[in-house]
Amino acid sequence: MATQVLIIWPQADAAGRLCDAMLRCGLGLMPRIVERYPGRREFEELLAGPDGAKAVVIGMTIEDRGLQLLRELDADAPNTLTVAAHTAESSELLRAVMRTGASDFLAPPFAVEDVRRAFESIATDAEAGPEGTLIAIMPCQGTDGASTISLHLAQGLSAAAGRPALLVDCDVQGGVTAFRLGLQPKYTLADALAHVDRLDEFLSKIVLRWRELDVVCAPDSSLGLLGDHMVRMPRVLAIGRKLYPAVVADLPPGIYSAGLEVLRGADRVLLVCTPSLTSLHLARRRVNEMLDSGVYKDRLQVVLNRSGSRRSVAPDDIERVLGVRVEYTVANDYSAAQAAALAGGLVSADTQLGRDLAALATRLSGSGDTTETHPHRRWKRILGLR
């Protein structure tokens, strides 16, 4: 079972970077970001229940309010680990934080080893092995072909690793992976979300093997899936990362709260668009939303699908519009894509579309962890004491 950590920080970018480091530190941490300072009753509700947070990070954007919350935690929840965080260090603020009873102070670049040492006392999975890669794929609109790209990428990652990767159809309202592959799942993502606390035991019953990869299918209906189910999506994917060399999350179009946590924690985010004006308009909107919400720009990559179609916009022009490089282009070949859909399989490797999809998977299978590290900060060292 993952260890819940609450990050209360109005600065989305900084909170997102800290969240990313927490997901990578190998302690089984599952952070949840609250982008506002809660009132006292809401604060109590956030800490209550079986899924309540075992640790709380308070971002010091408004120092007086942040210090007040730290003091409340020390008085009302003395068994909860408390950590302060800020975008910069200052001796005056550090001393004020220490007087509240907080156990540590974190500041950018949020090195993984610093985060690990700050939370190792409450970790439930301290002996976890290295996590698999998480690649999140999101279309600008539902017709942009992201599911086809997700399928080919997951298959390619499986082949590169020599063992199955995991493809998760996260679109609970419009997911078609099971239909396209001719799968008839007894259990779906809805079951994974409902039983996430025991998913380590039951994931093998939920996944279906298709060729060289494992698949978690979207449910036939989203009825009965409540908001508290959807916020568990990052936990499902985190468990998948412990068990598979790579996890591909096929996300729905649009950015929702649960999906945003997935995007922040992903090693790569592939935004799939086409040269159509509508798709490019939405692409610019999605890029801005992601960057404003704390998604790393250097992990956000644009995939231009159906490239080379008549009257299409050139990749260079698209880059100027989006402010982000077009890292991958995929050929426009409707007949090859339609033939694969009708056959319930992959696009033929003899087509340009098939070769482009294979090349994309090959490039991404070599991506690694670029997290920076630096010496650990402890109280005495931060304050310049011996």
Rosetta blueprint (number, residue, H / E / L):
1 M L
2 A L
3 T E
4 Q E
5 V E
6 L E
7 I E
8 I E
9 W L
10 P L
11 Q L
12 A H
13 D H
14 A H
15 A H
16 G H
17 R H
18 L H
19 C H
20 D H
21 A H
22 M H
23 L H
24 R H
25 C L
26 G L
27 L L
28 G L
29 L E
30 M E
31 P E
32 R E
33 I E
34 V E
35 E L
36 R L
37 Y L
38 P L
39 G L
40 R H
41 R H
42 E H
43 F H
44 E H
45 E H
46 L H
47 L H
48 A L
49 G L
50 P L
51 D L
52 G L
53 A L
54 K L
55 A E
56 V E
57 V E
58 I E
59 G E
60 M L
61 T L
62 I L
63 E H
64 D H
65 R H
66 G H
67 L H
68 Q H
69 L H
70 L H
71 R H
72 E H
73 L H
74 D H
75 A H
76 D H
77 A L
78 P L
79 N L
80 T L
81 L E
82 T E
83 V E
84 A E
85 A E
86 H L
87 T L
88 A L
89 E L
90 S L
91 S H
92 E H
93 L H
94 L H
95 R H
96 A H
97 V H
98 M H
99 R H
100 T L
101 G L
102 A L
103 S L
104 D E
105 F E
106 L E
107 A L
108 P L
109 P L
110 F L
111 A L
112 V H
113 E H
114 D H
115 V H
116 R H
117 R H
118 A H
119 F H
120 E H
121 S H
122 I H
123 A L
124 T L
125 D L
126 A L
127 E L
128 A L
129 G L
130 P L
131 E L
132 G L
133 T E
134 L E
135 I E
136 A E
137 I E
138 M E
139 P E
140 C L
141 Q L
142 G L
143 T L
144 D L
145 G L
146 A H
147 S H
148 T H
149 I H
150 S H
151 L H
152 H H
153 L H
154 A H
155 Q H
156 G H
157 L H
158 S H
159 A H
160 A H
161 A H
162 G L
163 R L
164 P L
165 A L
166 L E
167 L E
168 V E
169 D E
170 C L
171 D L
172 V L
173 Q L
174 G L
175 G L
176 V L
177 T H
178 A H
179 F H
180 R H
181 L H
182 G L
183 L L
184 Q L
185 P L
186 K L
187 Y L
188 T L
189 L H
190 A H
191 D H
192 A H
193 L H
194 A H
195 H L
196 V H
197 D H
198 R H
199 L H
200 D H
201 E H
202 F H
203 L H
204 S H
205 K H
206 I H
207 V L
208 L E
209 R E
210 W E
211 R L
212 E L
213 L E
214 D E
215 V E
216 V E
217 C L
218 A L
219 P L
220 D L
221 S L
222 S L
223 L L
224 G L
225 L L
226 L L
227 G H
228 D H
229 H H
230 M H
231 V L
232 R L
233 M H
234 P H
235 R H
236 V H
237 L H
238 A H
239 I H
240 G H
241 R H
242 K H
243 L H
244 Y L
245 P L
246 A E
247 V E
248 V E
249 A E
250 D E
251 L L
252 P L
253 P L
254 G L
255 I L
256 Y L
257 S H
258 A H
259 G H
260 L H
261 E H
262 V H
263 L H
264 R H
265 G H
266 A L
267 D L
268 R E
269 V E
270 L E
271 L E
272 V E
273 C E
274 T L
275 P L
276 S L
277 L H
278 T H
279 S H
280 L H
281 H H
282 L H
283 A H
284 R H
285 R H
286 R H
287 V H
288 N H
289 E H
290 M H
291 L H
292 D H
293 S L
294 G L
295 V L
296 Y L
297 K H
298 D H
299 R H
300 L E
301 Q E
302 V E
303 V E
304 L E
305 N E
306 R E
307 S E
308 G L
309 S L
310 R L
311 R L
312 S L
313 V L
314 A L
315 P H
316 D H
317 D H
318 I H
319 E H
320 R H
321 V H
322 L H
323 G L
324 V L
325 R L
326 V E
327 E E
328 Y E
329 T E
330 V E
331 A E
332 N L
333 D L
334 Y H
335 S H
336 A H
337 A H
338 Q H
339 A H
340 A H
341 A H
342 L H
343 A H
344 G L
345 G L
346 L L
347 V L
348 S L
349 A L
350 D L
351 T L
352 Q H
353 L H
354 G H
355 R H
356 D H
357 L H
358 A H
359 A H
360 L H
361 A H
362 T H
363 R H
364 L H
365 S L
366 G L
367 S L
368 G L
369 D L
370 T L
371 T L
372 E L
373 T L
374 H L
375 P L
376 H L
377 R L
378 R L
379 W H
380 K H
381 R H
382 I H
383 L L
384 G L
385 L L
386 R L
